[in-house]
Amino acid sequence: MTPRVIHTAQALVDEVVEVPALPMRGGNVMAGAHSLYAGGAVNILIAAARSGASCVHAGAHGTGPNGDLVRAALAAEGITWSSPPIPDQDTGICFVMIEPTAERTFVTTQSAERRISVESLALSSPQAGDLVCISGFSLVGRTRDPLLAWLETVDPSVVVVLDPGAAFADLDADLRSRVLARTHVWSGNAEESHDLSGCATNDEAAAAIAALLPTGGVAIVRDGDKGCVVADGGVVTRVPGYPQKPIDTNGAGDTHTGVLCASRAAGLGWVEAARRGNVAGAIKVTRRGPATAPTAAEIDAFLADHELATSR
């Protein structure tokens, strides 16, 4: 059976406004466009599904309009969820302010999506070869303990992919070590990777983080339009990016991770999977909205056009 992509993290509703600049403290700014999207773990799952993966959301989701929006977005892409809705609380929101540079700033609430348990996560039933995604943001607050307890019951044949987020660097050293001991793949941005490794370059950071993972672990360091670095089997490979003029970077890293996981589930090596992730991220930043990942066919077409252009 083809491996699945299972995500354990928070599915939220992104409430997005476009602002000319962030307001000063106590100030006000008039926003432009205003939109609601299903976001958080949904972004990665949609990106993976559009690249052909069978996907499951293992996290919690609420009862109410926000939970309905999350489930509708997942169902539209053929993504299932393994636990029933929380009966007495709605899914929370992430308020996103996007500046003209495409930089984004977040404020996140905590609601039904944080009400996971060992039992609810176990309903996803990961099998050998499945890719289980965890987020550093799940390692704070009430999701931390049940996630860790469940993670340590998962069979080692299941591939655990950690997207550390900014939260990982603030965890205490013992907790970071406990998580890394159960992680097969690190997929973090340059800042997150430098913070953990203490290294000054992406190549060094990738190699150092791979050494912190169990034998055979892979470290991927993303660096926006510069591409990424993959440390696998003692070999560090630079995978170039595809610079585009961005209009919205919200969800670009999620898109990369989703396509990376789907490509690996389809049998590609980590370097080639990362290349497709780079393309997907490049396409996504030209589109508004967090869950606007390209399809596998769009990635194929982009690569073909790029190869044609570079061969001339």
N, C-alpha and C positions, 0 to 999 in steps of 0.2 A: 504494500500500500504506500502511496506517495505520502511523505511526511506532511503534517499540518503545521500551520503557524498559529500558536496559541498566545494570546496576550492577557496578562494578569492585572494590568494597571488600570488607572482610573479613566473611564469614558465620561467626558464632560460635555457641556454645551459651551462653545466659544461665542461670547458676545463681543463682536469686533466693531471698533470705530476707527475711522481714518482721521488723524489730527494733523494740523500743520506743524505742531511741536508739542511736547509735553508741557502741561501747565506748571507754573511755579507752585510751591507749597502754599496752599490756601487760595490759589488762583483759579482761573477758569479758562477754558478754551472751547471754541465752537467746533464741533466735529462735522465731518462730511458724511460719507457713506456709513451706514449702520447695518450690520447683518448678524444673523444667528446661524451657527453651524454646529453639527456634532463634531467634537474634537477630542483631544487627548489620545487615548489608546485607539480611538476610532481611526485616526489619521494613518497609523501604521497598518492597521488591519485592512483598510481600504486600499492602501498602496500595494500590500501583499496580494490581496484578492484580484486586483486589476492586472497583476503579473501572473495570475493563474493559480495561486495557492488556495488550498482549502483552509479556511480561517475560523477560529473560535475565540469569542471574548469570554474570558474566565472571571473577569472582575464583576463588581456589583453594579446594579443600575436601579434607579428609583421608579416610583409610581407617581405620575404627573406629566405635565407637558414636556419637561426636559427629558425625562426618561423615555417618553414616547418618541421624541425627536431622535435620540440616540438609537433606539431600536429600529426606527424606520430607516435611518441611514445605513445601519448594518444590513438589514434585510434587503435593501435595494441592491446591495452588492453580493448577495448570497452568503453573507456571514452569519453564523449562528452564535448563540450565547448559551452557556452551559448551566447557569443558575437562574432561578425565577426572580422577578422584580422584588425589591424591598417593599413591603406593603404600606408603610406609613411615612415615607419620606421620599422626596423627589431628588433627582440627580442635581448636582451643583453646577456652577458656571465658572468659566475663566474669562475675565474681562480683559480684552486685548486692545491696546492702543497702538496703531500703526502710523509711523511718521513717513514723510515723503521719501526718505532714504530707504524705505522698506524695513527699517528697524522696528522691533515690536517690544512692548512692555506689558507685563502680565500682573493681574490680581486674581487670585483663585480662592474660591470658597471650598468648604468640605462638607459634604452631605452624604446621600445614600451610597455614592460610589466608594466611600471609605469603609462600608460595613461588610467587609469580607470575613471569611472564617476558613479554617483548615478544611472544613467539610465542604464549603461552597467552592473553593478552589479545586478540590479533589474531583468535583463533578466533571471537570474538563478531561479527565482520564488520559493524560499524555502517554503516548506509546513510544517505543524505541524509534529514534530518528526524528521525532517531532521537535520543532523549535519552539521553546517556551520563552517569551519575552518578559523581562521584568524591568521596572523603572526605578531609578534612584529616588524619585518622588514618592514611591510606595514604601520607602524605608524610613519615613518619618510619619508621625501621627499614629492613628489606631490601626492602619494597615500593616505596620512594620512587623509586629509579633506573629500574627497569623501567616503572613507571607513567608517569613523566615522558617516557621515551624513546618509549613507545608513544603517549602523548597527542599528542606533536608530529608523529606520522604520521597522525593522524586528520583526515579531510577537514573543512574549515571549514563544510561544509553540515550536519555533525552538531552537535547542540546539546549543549554540555558544561555540566552543572549541578554546581556545587561546593557541598557541604555542609561548611563549614570545620571544625566542631567546635572544641573548646578548643585542639587542637593547632596550629591555623593561626597563631595569634598568636605562638607561640614559634619559628616558622620564621625563618630569616634573610631579610632584606629582598629579596635577589636571588632567592631561591627563591620567595617570595611573588609577586614581580613576574612571574616566569617562568610560574607557574601561572595568575595572573590574565589574562595575555596569551592564554591558551587557553580562558578561561572565558567562556561566554555568559550564564550565570545564576548569581548568588550567592543562596543561601538559607541564611541564618545567623540565630541568635538575637540578641537585643539586645546581650548582653554581647560576643559574638564580633564583632558589627558595629561596636560602639563602640570595641573594642580596635583593630580595623584602621583605622578612619577617624579616630579621635581626636575624634569628634563627641559632643555631649552628648545629642542627641535622636535618636529613630529616623528622623524625616523627614530630618534632616541627614545621618545615617549612610547611609541608603539612597541619597540623591542623590550623596554623595561616593564611595561604592563603585561605583555605576553608571558614574561618570566614570573609574574605574580600569579598566573592562572595555573590550573592543573595541567599535567603533561598533555601536550597537543592543543593547548589553548591558543586562540587567535585574537589579536588586538587590532582594531581598526580605528584610526584617528582621522576624523572628517575635518576638512578645513575649507568649507564654503566652495567658492568657484575655483579654488586651487586644487580641488579633488580630495584625495585621501591617501593614507598610507596603510598598508596591510602587513602585519607581522605574523607569519605563519610558518611553522617548522624551522625556525631559526633564520628565515629569509625575510628581509624587509623590502617591500615593493611599493614604489610610488605609482599611484594610479591617477593620471591627470584629470582635471575637471574640464568643464565646458562653460566658460563664462557667458552669462546672458545679462541683459539689462533687467534688474529685478523690479517687480512692482509689489510683491508681498512675499516675504521670507518665512512667514508663519507656517510651520508644518514641513519645511524643507528637510530638516534632519529626520523627522518622522518618515517622510517619503523615502529617503535614502535607506533607512533601517528596514522598512516594509519590503521594498524591492530587493534589498540584500537578502533578507530571509526567504522570500519567495524564490529567488534565483537559486539559493542554496538548496531549498527543498526540491527544486526541479533537477538537481544534480550537478549544477555548476560549481567550479572551484571558487574559493573565497575571493581571489583577485578578480575574476570575471564577474562574480556577483557584485563586487564593489564597483566595478566599472558601470554596470547597469544602474546601480544606485546613484552614481554620479550623474548619469544622464537624466534619471528620473528627477533628481533634485534640481537640475538645471532647467528642466521643462516646468516643474512646479512653480519656481519663483517668478515665472512670467504669467502666472494665473492668480486671480484673487480667490481667497478662501483657503483654509488649512487642508481640507480633504480633497484636493484637486490633483491628485497624482495621475500621471499618464498611464495608459494601458501598455501591455507588452508590445503590441503592434506599433504604438507611437514611439516607444523606446527603440525598437528595431529600425523604424524609418529614420529616426534622428541619427542613429549610428551609421546607417547606410549613407545618408546625406553627408555626414561628417567625413567618412572615409573617402567618398567621392571628391569632396572639396579639397582634402589634403593630398589626394593623389594627382591633382592637376599641376 
